Amino acid sequence: MNWTEKQEEELRRRWLAGESSRSIARAMHLKTHSVVTGKAHRLGLPHRESPIQRANRAGIPTRKNGVTV
């Protein structure tokens, strides 16, 4: 995909505002959230922790192999 400067700026703004890669992809009419994650990486945007890891630290129950842990 060829990104315009306007698209890159929108990605930066949304990424730094904390939007998920999936919501950014939807808002920007992109095919997958992986496109967003890859471009964020290439632009040198800050790494963000997985939402699954955040949930575990917050004490929110998660599922592993169909069992709530």
N, C-alpha and C positions, 0 to 999 in steps of 0.2 A: 504494500500500500504506500502511495506517495502522500505524505502529510504536508498540508499547507502550514504556513506560519500561524495563521489564525487557529487552525485545529491544534497545533502544538501548544499554543498559549491557552486554549480552553482546557486541554488536558492538564497542563501545569496547574492552572487555577483550581480545577476540580480535585486533582490529586492532593494538592497542598491543603485544600479545605477538608480533606478526610473522606471524600466519597469513595465508595467501593469501586473496584475496577469494573464490576458487572453493571453498576448504575451509570458509570461514566460511558461504558460501551453503549448502553441503551440510549442514553441522552444524546450521544453523538452519532447514533445510527450505524454502529460498527457491528461486524458479524459476531465477534467473540470478545470476552473479557481478556483473553490472552493477548490480543492485539494491543490492548491498553497497557497491560503489564510489561510486555516487551518494549514498547515505546518509552514507557516511564523509565525502564532500566537503561535504555540507550541514551535518554536525555539526562541521566544522572540524578533523577529525582530520588528522594530519600526512600529507603527500604521500609516497608510496613509489615508488621507482624501478621501472621495468619489469623483470621477471625476465630478459627478453632482454638488456637493457643490462647487468645484473649478470653474466650469463654471458659476455658479450663481454669485460668487464674482467677476469674471472677466467681468461681464456685458454681457455675451453671452446669447442670448435668449434660453430658454428651454421650453419644452412642459409639460403641466399638464392637464390630461383628454382631450387630443386632441387640447388644446388651447395653443398657444404660449404666454408665460409669460415673 
